[in-house]
Amino acid sequence: MKEAMAGTLESGDILVQISPADAPGLQIELDSTVAFQFGKQIKKVITETLEGLDIHDARVKATDKGALDCTIRARVTAAAVRATGVDVWK
């Protein structure tokens, strides 16, 4: 795995950066304008998406600007594909 990112800092989007983990497990750092209301849900979507792609060890930094769950999944998937080189859309 190498460092990769997907998304933007535009309103309604999320910037997701994935890099190799320092320790086993998913380490998620979230900076969000709506973290108080939706932080747990955002982290859940990130975790479920990565685990669905068979990624269990990674460091994720997510900067959210009010993205919907479908956008979060799309950005996490794109960043994971770029980080691993595994095309999940075949």
All heavy atoms as an XYZ file, in Angstrom:
669
protein
N       0.846     -1.179      0.000
C       0.000      0.000      0.000
C       0.886      1.236      0.000
O       1.892      1.290      0.695
C      -0.908     -0.010      1.230
C      -1.749      1.245      1.334
S      -2.804      1.305      2.791
C      -4.015      0.110      2.359
N       0.470      2.223     -0.789
C       1.160      3.510     -0.801
C       0.163      4.589     -0.398
O      -1.030      4.327     -0.262
C       1.723      3.792     -2.187
C       0.660      3.911     -3.262
C       1.265      4.186     -4.613
C       0.161      4.329     -5.659
N       0.672      4.666     -6.964
N       0.646      5.793     -0.202
C      -0.230      6.897      0.166
C      -1.024      7.342     -1.051
O      -0.484      7.454     -2.157
C       0.594      8.062      0.717
C      -0.264      9.146      1.311
C       0.548     10.176      2.071
O       1.541      9.787      2.721
O       0.184     11.354      2.003
N      -2.323      7.592     -0.841
C      -3.190      8.044     -1.934
C      -4.336      8.859     -1.363
O      -4.629      8.790     -0.165
C      -3.725      6.847     -2.706
N      -4.992      9.622     -2.250
C      -6.120     10.432     -1.803
C      -7.180     10.518     -2.889
O      -6.906     10.252     -4.058
C      -5.671     11.826     -1.381
C      -5.101     12.675     -2.495
S      -4.740     14.382     -2.043
C      -3.683     14.213     -0.669
N      -8.370     10.909     -2.469
C      -9.478     11.137     -3.387
C     -10.418     12.144     -2.740
O     -10.552     12.183     -1.521
C     -10.214      9.841     -3.683
N     -11.065     12.945     -3.573
C     -12.028     13.923     -3.081
C     -11.500     15.332     -3.122
O     -10.393     15.588     -3.602
N     -12.328     16.250     -2.618
C     -11.973     17.666     -2.586
C     -12.400     18.262     -1.244
O     -13.032     17.587     -0.425
C     -12.691     18.450     -3.715
O     -14.090     18.518     -3.417
C     -12.458     17.818     -5.074
N     -12.105     19.520     -1.076
C     -12.530     20.242      0.123
C     -13.727     21.144     -0.174
O     -14.025     22.056      0.594
C     -11.367     21.066      0.675
C     -10.188     20.251      1.198
C      -9.041     21.162      1.612
C     -10.613     19.374      2.375
N     -14.427     20.850     -1.264
C     -15.625     21.604     -1.617
C     -16.771     21.224     -0.680
O     -16.807     20.124     -0.131
C     -16.038     21.298     -3.058
C     -15.025     21.707     -4.107
C     -14.871     23.208     -4.234
O     -15.892     23.923     -4.136
O     -13.729     23.664     -4.409
N     -17.734     22.110     -0.547
C     -18.914     21.834      0.259
C     -19.635     20.601     -0.289
O     -19.789     20.448     -1.496
C     -19.852     23.040      0.226
O     -20.994     22.786      0.986
N     -20.043     19.711      0.595
C     -20.740     18.495      0.199
C     -19.815     17.364     -0.228
O     -20.283     16.347     -0.726
N     -18.515     17.521     -0.041
C     -17.545     16.502     -0.445
C     -16.689     16.121      0.760
O     -16.853     16.656      1.857
C     -16.667     17.024     -1.580
C     -16.049     15.920     -2.429
O     -16.191     14.736     -2.076
O     -15.412     16.250     -3.447
N     -15.791     15.186      0.538
C     -14.872     14.737      1.582
C     -13.526     14.417      0.920
O     -13.491     13.846     -0.167
C     -15.426     13.509      2.338
C     -14.522     13.110      3.510
C     -15.687     12.349      1.403
C     -15.152     12.086      4.448
N     -12.448     14.818      1.546
C     -11.097     14.485      1.090
C     -10.601     13.332      1.950
O     -10.524     13.449      3.175
C     -10.163     15.685      1.228
C      -8.712     15.456      0.807
C      -8.627     15.143     -0.684
C      -7.865     16.669      1.139
N     -10.312     12.207      1.300
C      -9.879     11.001      2.008
C      -8.434     10.702      1.628
O      -8.108     10.573      0.452
C     -10.775      9.794      1.652
C     -10.263      8.533      2.328
C     -12.219     10.063      2.039
N      -7.561     10.599      2.631
C      -6.163     10.255      2.432
C      -5.901      8.925      3.137
O      -6.205      8.781      4.318
C      -5.263     11.341      3.008
C      -5.491     12.694      2.361
C      -4.812     13.807      3.133
O      -5.302     14.239      4.152
N      -3.676     14.257      2.613
N      -5.360      7.974      2.394
C      -5.055      6.649      2.940
C      -3.562      6.417      2.846
O      -2.942      6.726      1.820
C      -5.808      5.544      2.170
C      -7.316      5.713      2.344
C      -5.372      4.164      2.637
C      -8.133      4.689      1.587
N      -2.991      5.863      3.903
C      -1.570      5.529      3.906
C      -1.369      4.244      4.713
O      -2.265      3.817      5.443
C      -0.747      6.687      4.487
O      -1.187      7.011      5.774
N      -0.184      3.633      4.594
C       0.087      2.411      5.359
C      -0.061      2.658      6.864
O       0.263      3.734      7.358
C       1.530      2.070      5.000
C       1.760      2.730      3.682
C       0.942      3.992      3.715
N      -0.524      1.652      7.554
C      -0.756      1.761      8.994
C       0.545      1.661      9.778
O       1.469      0.957      9.375
C      -1.709      0.664      9.445
N       0.600      2.366     10.900
C       1.724      2.272     11.826
C       1.548      1.075     12.761
O       2.508      0.575     13.324
C       1.827      3.538     12.673
C       2.112      4.767     11.828
O       2.716      4.626     10.750
O       1.731      5.871     12.248
N       0.292      0.668     12.922
C      -0.057     -0.443     13.819
C      -1.215     -1.203     13.178
O      -1.874     -0.685     12.284
C      -0.460      0.117     15.182
N      -1.475     -2.415     13.637
C      -2.597     -3.180     13.085
C      -3.931     -2.458     13.294
O      -4.127     -1.768     14.296
C      -2.568     -4.487     13.874
C      -1.179     -4.587     14.403
C      -0.722     -3.184     14.627
N      -4.821     -2.612     12.330
C      -6.151     -2.026     12.440
C      -6.299     -0.769     11.615
O      -5.342     -0.280     11.010
N      -7.511     -0.254     11.590
C      -7.801      0.989     10.884
C      -7.706      2.145     11.870
O      -8.341      2.125     12.924
C      -9.210      0.940     10.281
C      -9.428     -0.084      9.181
C     -10.899     -0.130      8.776
C      -8.552      0.215      7.982
N      -6.902      3.124     11.518
C      -6.757      4.321     12.340
C      -7.387      5.465     11.556
O      -6.852      5.862     10.517
C      -5.288      4.600     12.616
C      -4.585      3.454     13.322
C      -3.171      3.248     12.839
O      -2.532      4.166     12.357
N      -2.680      2.031     12.955
N      -8.525      5.957     12.038
C      -9.275      6.975     11.318
C      -9.214      8.290     12.066
O      -9.612      8.380     13.227
C     -10.737      6.547     11.112
C     -10.795      5.233     10.337
C     -11.520      7.638     10.391
C     -12.171      4.623     10.250
N      -8.706      9.306     11.375
C      -8.679     10.668     11.910
C      -9.698     11.461     11.106
O      -9.588     11.574      9.888
C      -7.289     11.268     11.748
C      -7.180     12.701     12.203
C      -5.828     13.313     11.869
O      -4.846     12.567     11.736
O      -5.779     14.547     11.718
N     -10.701     11.997     11.782
C     -11.780     12.716     11.106
C     -11.799     14.173     11.503
O     -11.826     14.502     12.692
C     -13.126     12.065     11.444
C     -14.372     12.755     10.892
C     -14.373     12.733      9.366
C     -15.622     12.104     11.451
N     -11.799     15.028     10.504
C     -11.992     16.463     10.696
C     -13.241     16.805      9.893
O     -13.235     16.694      8.664
C     -10.783     17.248     10.186
C     -10.970     18.743     10.308
O     -11.815     19.180     11.117
O     -10.282     19.489      9.582
N     -14.310     17.154     10.598
C     -15.582     17.363      9.920
C     -16.326     18.555     10.495
O     -16.323     18.776     11.708
C     -16.459     16.118     10.052
O     -17.738     16.355      9.507
N     -17.002     19.264      9.604
C     -17.838     20.384     10.039
C     -19.095     19.879     10.740
O     -19.759     20.651     11.423
C     -18.233     21.264      8.835
O     -18.890     20.444      7.856
C     -17.018     21.925      8.213
N     -19.406     18.594     10.575
C     -20.601     18.014     11.197
C     -20.242     16.829     12.097
O     -21.059     15.951     12.322
C     -21.635     17.600     10.117
C     -22.186     18.817      9.402
C     -21.031     16.616      9.122
N     -19.022     16.812     12.620
C     -18.554     15.680     13.435
C     -19.418     15.471     14.674
O     -19.659     14.329     15.067
C     -17.103     15.871     13.830
N     -19.877     16.536     15.276
C     -20.683     16.400     16.494
C     -21.948     15.597     16.212
O     -22.316     14.722     16.987
C     -21.047     17.780     17.062
C     -21.852     17.700     18.317
C     -21.257     17.337     19.519
C     -23.213     17.970     18.302
C     -21.997     17.251     20.683
C     -23.967     17.879     19.467
C     -23.367     17.523     20.660
N     -22.606     15.870     15.078
C     -23.853     15.178     14.756
C     -23.619     13.834     14.062
O     -24.337     12.874     14.309
C     -24.729     16.029     13.816
C     -25.188     17.329     14.398
C     -24.298     18.498     13.983
O     -23.116     18.345     13.668
N     -24.859     19.686     13.999
N     -22.634     13.763     13.159
C     -22.507     12.608     12.281
C     -21.148     11.919     12.305
O     -20.879     11.058     11.472
C     -22.823     13.021     10.839
C     -24.193     13.611     10.673
C     -24.345     14.963     10.409
C     -25.326     12.828     10.791
C     -25.607     15.521     10.256
C     -26.588     13.369     10.637
C     -26.740     14.725     10.374
N     -20.278     12.261     13.231
C     -18.937     11.694     13.276
C     -18.912     10.176     13.355
O     -18.152      9.513     12.642
N     -19.750      9.591     14.199
C     -19.784      8.129     14.337
C     -20.229      7.479     13.030
O     -19.682      6.454     12.620
C     -20.717      7.719     15.467
C     -20.171      8.008     16.849
C     -21.130      7.540     17.922
C     -20.626      7.940     19.299
N     -21.551      7.541     20.365
N     -21.226      8.061     12.373
C     -21.721      7.500     11.118
C     -20.661      7.597     10.023
O     -20.472      6.657      9.247
C     -23.007      8.216     10.676
C     -23.535      7.781      9.329
C     -23.991      6.324      9.272
O     -24.218      5.696     10.302
N     -24.116      5.787      8.072
N     -19.957      8.713      9.948
C     -18.910      8.882      8.935
C     -17.817      7.832      9.134
O     -17.399      7.166      8.183
C     -18.319     10.306      8.982
C     -19.391     11.330      8.579
C     -17.091     10.430      8.092
C     -19.022     12.766      8.889
N     -17.371      7.652     10.365
C     -16.338      6.646     10.649
C     -16.837      5.237     10.348
O     -16.087      4.398      9.850
C     -15.883      6.747     12.107
C     -15.034      7.972     12.378
C     -14.583      8.020     13.816
C     -13.699      9.226     14.066
N     -13.207      9.277     15.448
N     -18.117      4.976     10.625
C     -18.702      3.671     10.332
C     -18.692      3.396      8.834
O     -18.326      2.308      8.399
C     -20.133      3.611     10.869
C     -20.844      2.313     10.594
C     -22.269      2.348     11.125
C     -22.995      1.077     10.698
N     -24.423      1.163     10.943
N     -19.066      4.383      8.029
C     -19.081      4.220      6.571
C     -17.660      3.988      6.049
O     -17.435      3.116      5.205
C     -19.734      5.437      5.880
C     -19.563      5.372      4.369
C     -21.211      5.524      6.245
N     -16.697      4.733      6.560
C     -15.303      4.557      6.150
C     -14.834      3.137      6.494
O     -14.252      2.443      5.666
C     -14.397      5.615      6.812
C     -14.712      7.005      6.244
C     -12.915      5.268      6.615
C     -14.060      8.150      6.998
N     -15.090      2.710      7.723
C     -14.668      1.381      8.174
C     -15.317      0.277      7.347
O     -14.632     -0.634      6.867
C     -15.012      1.190      9.669
O     -14.320      2.191     10.417
C     -14.612     -0.185     10.155
N     -16.629      0.346      7.171
C     -17.343     -0.688      6.410
C     -16.868     -0.753      4.962
O     -16.745     -1.838      4.393
C     -18.846     -0.450      6.464
C     -19.452     -0.734      7.821
C     -20.927     -0.377      7.904
O     -21.474      0.256      6.963
O     -21.547     -0.733      8.926
N     -16.604      0.402      4.376
C     -16.143      0.436      2.987
C     -14.776     -0.223      2.857
O     -14.556     -1.059      1.975
C     -16.100      1.875      2.458
O     -17.408      2.456      2.585
C     -15.676      1.920      1.004
N     -13.849      0.143      3.740
C     -12.503     -0.442      3.676
C     -12.529     -1.933      3.963
O     -11.857     -2.710      3.270
C     -11.564      0.288      4.632
C     -11.190      1.705      4.213
C     -10.410      2.395      5.322
C     -10.400      1.702      2.916
N     -13.286     -2.349      4.952
C     -13.362     -3.779      5.267
C     -13.998     -4.552      4.108
O     -13.618     -5.684      3.829
C     -14.113     -3.996      6.574
C     -13.297     -3.557      7.778
C     -14.020     -3.697      9.106
O     -15.251     -3.935      9.110
O     -13.343     -3.557     10.142
N     -14.952     -3.936      3.419
C     -15.558     -4.558      2.251
C     -14.565     -4.733      1.103
O     -14.736     -5.592      0.244
N     -13.525     -3.902      1.101
C     -12.458     -3.997      0.103
C     -11.292     -4.845      0.620
O     -10.225     -4.872      0.015
C     -11.963     -2.597     -0.270
C     -12.997     -1.695     -0.941
C     -12.476     -0.262     -1.024
C     -13.354     -2.223     -2.314
N     -11.486     -5.496      1.754
C     -10.485     -6.354      2.394
C      -9.243     -5.574      2.830
O      -8.120     -6.064      2.757
C     -10.107     -7.529      1.486
C      -9.533     -8.691      2.276
O      -9.906     -8.846      3.459
O      -8.712     -9.450      1.718
N      -9.463     -4.343      3.281
C      -8.386     -3.522      3.840
C      -8.664     -3.387      5.329
O      -9.677     -2.810      5.731
C      -8.317     -2.140      3.168
C      -7.979     -2.295      1.691
C      -7.296     -1.243      3.880
C      -8.034     -1.011      0.894
N      -7.778     -3.949      6.141
C      -7.984     -3.964      7.587
C      -6.896     -3.205      8.345
O      -7.038     -2.982      9.549
C      -8.061     -5.413      8.091
C      -9.129     -6.203      7.400
N     -10.457     -6.103      7.723
C      -9.064     -7.089      6.372
C     -11.168     -6.894      6.946
N     -10.349     -7.509      6.113
N      -5.827     -2.851      7.658
C      -4.726     -2.109      8.279
C      -4.407     -0.903      7.407
O      -3.863     -1.048      6.312
C      -3.478     -2.996      8.404
C      -3.737     -4.235      9.252
O      -4.297     -4.078     10.347
O      -3.378     -5.333      8.808
N      -4.755      0.278      7.894
C      -4.472      1.508      7.150
C      -4.680      2.708      8.071
O      -5.399      2.630      9.071
C      -5.380      1.632      5.932
N      -4.020      3.782      7.702
C      -4.235      5.057      8.381
C      -5.064      5.914      7.431
O      -4.711      6.075      6.263
C      -2.910      5.727      8.702
C      -3.050      6.967      9.539
C      -1.726      7.506      9.980
N      -0.632      6.965      9.171
C       0.537      7.523      9.036
N       0.807      8.633      9.654
N       1.466      6.979      8.293
N      -6.169      6.449      7.930
C      -7.071      7.240      7.104
C      -7.241      8.612      7.732
O      -7.545      8.728      8.925
C      -8.459      6.562      6.989
C      -9.391      7.397      6.125
C      -8.326      5.149      6.453
N      -7.051      9.638      6.919
C      -7.349     11.000      7.351
C      -8.466     11.493      6.455
O      -8.326     11.516      5.230
C      -6.135     11.911      7.238
C      -6.440     13.309      7.720
C      -5.247     14.219      7.695
C      -5.674     15.585      8.214
N      -4.692     16.609      7.975
N      -9.586     11.852      7.059
C     -10.742     12.300      6.305
C     -11.096     13.726      6.717
O     -11.270     14.012      7.902
C     -11.917     11.382      6.549
N     -11.189     14.602      5.724
C     -11.601     15.978      5.957
C     -12.944     16.155      5.270
O     -13.027     16.232      4.046
C     -10.562     16.972      5.399
O      -9.277     16.643      5.943
C     -10.922     18.393      5.765
N     -13.986     16.186      6.072
C     -15.360     16.169      5.570
C     -15.956     17.567      5.547
O     -15.772     18.353      6.469
C     -16.207     15.260      6.460
C     -17.675     15.331      6.118
O     -18.026     14.982      4.979
O     -18.465     15.736      6.989
N     -16.692     17.829      4.469
C     -17.400     19.102      4.332
C     -18.888     18.857      4.109
O     -19.526     19.485      3.285
C     -16.812     19.917      3.164
C     -15.362     20.292      3.326
C     -15.154     21.235      4.487
C     -13.691     21.653      4.583
N     -13.447     22.542      5.703
N     -19.427     17.869      4.831
C     -20.855     17.592      4.759
C     -21.236     16.596      3.678
O     -22.332     16.666      3.123
N     -20.355     15.640      3.381
C     -20.623     14.640      2.341
C     -21.686     13.639      2.785
O     -21.757     13.276      3.960
C     -19.335     13.898      1.983
N     -22.482     13.191      1.823
C     -23.444     12.125      2.068
C     -22.717     10.781      2.114
O     -21.599     10.661      1.618
C     -24.500     12.104      0.965
C     -25.344     13.365      0.818
C     -26.253     13.242     -0.398
C     -26.156     13.609      2.073
N     -23.377      9.768      2.674
C     -22.767      8.446      2.796
C     -22.290      7.901      1.449
O     -21.211      7.311      1.361
C     -23.743      7.449      3.427
C     -23.959      7.673      4.917
O     -23.346      8.607      5.478
O     -24.740      6.909      5.513
N     -23.082      8.092      0.392
C     -22.690      7.568     -0.925
C     -21.409      8.235     -1.427
O     -20.563      7.586     -2.048
C     -23.822      7.721     -1.933
S     -24.405      9.412     -2.155
N     -21.245      9.511     -1.138
C     -20.029     10.228     -1.530
C     -18.841      9.739     -0.721
O     -17.753      9.542     -1.257
C     -20.215     11.747     -1.343
O     -21.356     12.171     -2.092
C     -18.984     12.514     -1.780
N     -19.053      9.509      0.569
C     -17.981      9.000      1.428
C     -17.506      7.645      0.910
O     -16.307      7.412      0.759
C     -18.445      8.909      2.896
C     -18.791     10.296      3.428
C     -17.376      8.240      3.761
C     -19.533     10.288      4.753
N     -18.455      6.753      0.604
C     -18.093      5.427      0.080
C     -17.308      5.547     -1.222
O     -16.307      4.854     -1.430
C     -19.344      4.572     -0.134
C     -19.841      3.895      1.118
C     -20.918      2.857      0.823
N     -22.174      3.463      0.392
C     -23.104      3.937      1.215
N     -22.915      3.857      2.515
N     -24.205      4.470      0.757
N     -17.752      6.421     -2.108
C     -17.076      6.587     -3.400
C     -15.659      7.115     -3.224
O     -14.718      6.625     -3.870
C     -17.879      7.532     -4.292
N     -15.466      8.086     -2.358
C     -14.130      8.660     -2.143
C     -13.205      7.667     -1.454
O     -12.026      7.572     -1.797
C     -14.223      9.946     -1.328
C     -15.022     11.054     -1.955
C     -14.548     11.384     -3.339
N     -15.160     12.629     -3.791
C     -15.270     12.988     -5.061
N     -14.829     12.188     -6.008
N     -15.822     14.128     -5.389
N     -13.717      6.929     -0.479
C     -12.899      5.929      0.208
C     -12.491      4.833     -0.776
O     -11.330      4.406     -0.803
C     -13.646      5.339      1.430
C     -12.897      4.135      2.006
C     -13.838      6.400      2.497
N     -13.424      4.392     -1.599
C     -13.124      3.360     -2.589
C     -12.069      3.842     -3.572
O     -11.104      3.130     -3.872
C     -14.399      2.933     -3.339
O     -15.353      2.429     -2.388
C     -14.102      1.856     -4.368
N     -12.225      5.058     -4.090
C     -11.250      5.606     -5.048
C      -9.865      5.722     -4.420
O      -8.860      5.358     -5.037
C     -11.723      6.955     -5.566
N      -9.792      6.213     -3.186
C      -8.498      6.336     -2.515
C      -7.880      4.958     -2.283
O      -6.668      4.771     -2.459
C      -8.658      7.076     -1.188
N      -8.704      3.969     -1.912
C      -8.204      2.607     -1.669
C      -7.662      1.986     -2.951
O      -6.616      1.330     -2.936
C      -9.301      1.737     -1.073
N      -8.357      2.183     -4.056
C      -7.887      1.657     -5.350
C      -6.547      2.286     -5.714
O      -5.620      1.607     -6.144
C      -8.943      1.907     -6.452
C      -8.369      1.688     -7.840
C     -10.153      1.012     -6.224
N      -6.433      3.586     -5.508
C      -5.173      4.273     -5.812
C      -4.051      3.814     -4.884
O      -2.900      3.717     -5.299
C      -5.362      5.778     -5.700
C      -6.267      6.335     -6.778
C      -6.593      7.790     -6.560
N      -7.499      8.262     -7.603
C      -8.161      9.397     -7.552
N      -8.029     10.217     -6.513
N      -8.963      9.747     -8.537
N      -4.384      3.543     -3.628
C      -3.360      3.146     -2.651
C      -2.872      1.718     -2.857
O      -1.701      1.421     -2.628
C      -3.914      3.301     -1.226
N      -3.779      0.839     -3.275
C      -3.424     -0.580     -3.397
C      -3.123     -1.008     -4.820
O      -2.478     -2.040     -5.037
C      -4.555     -1.477     -2.859
O      -5.727     -1.274     -3.663
C      -4.850     -1.179     -1.404
N      -3.622     -0.282     -5.788
C      -3.450     -0.671     -7.182
C      -4.405     -1.772     -7.624
O      -4.336     -2.265     -8.731
N      -5.338     -2.148     -6.735
C      -6.308     -3.194     -7.047
C      -7.576     -2.531     -7.582
O      -8.230     -1.765     -6.876
C      -6.647     -4.030     -5.784
C      -7.707     -5.056     -6.104
C      -5.385     -4.692     -5.257
N      -7.926     -2.847     -8.828
C      -9.107     -2.260     -9.461
C     -10.342     -3.053     -9.039
O     -10.518     -4.193     -9.457
C      -8.939     -2.278    -10.989
C     -10.059     -1.564    -11.684
O     -11.025     -1.137    -11.020
O      -9.987     -1.424    -12.930
N     -11.191     -2.455     -8.239
C     -12.386     -3.144     -7.747
C     -13.559     -3.043     -8.723
O     -14.608     -3.628     -8.497
C     -12.822     -2.612     -6.369
C     -11.738     -2.854     -5.336
C     -13.188     -1.141     -6.453
N     -13.377     -2.305     -9.820
C     -14.471     -2.086    -10.767
C     -14.413     -3.007    -11.968
O     -15.152     -2.835    -12.924
C     -14.481     -0.626    -11.236
C     -14.755      0.315    -10.122
C     -15.931      0.453     -9.454
C     -13.859      1.255     -9.541
N     -15.800      1.412     -8.481
C     -14.549      1.928     -8.522
C     -12.533      1.594     -9.777
C     -13.963      2.913     -7.744
C     -11.956      2.574     -9.001
C     -12.672      3.230     -7.993
N     -13.549     -4.007    -11.956
C     -13.432     -4.941    -13.095
C     -14.664     -5.789    -13.208
O     -15.300     -6.166    -12.309
C     -12.206     -5.823    -12.947
C     -10.936     -5.081    -13.207
C      -9.796     -6.062    -13.156
C      -8.487     -5.351    -13.457
N      -7.375     -6.242    -13.445
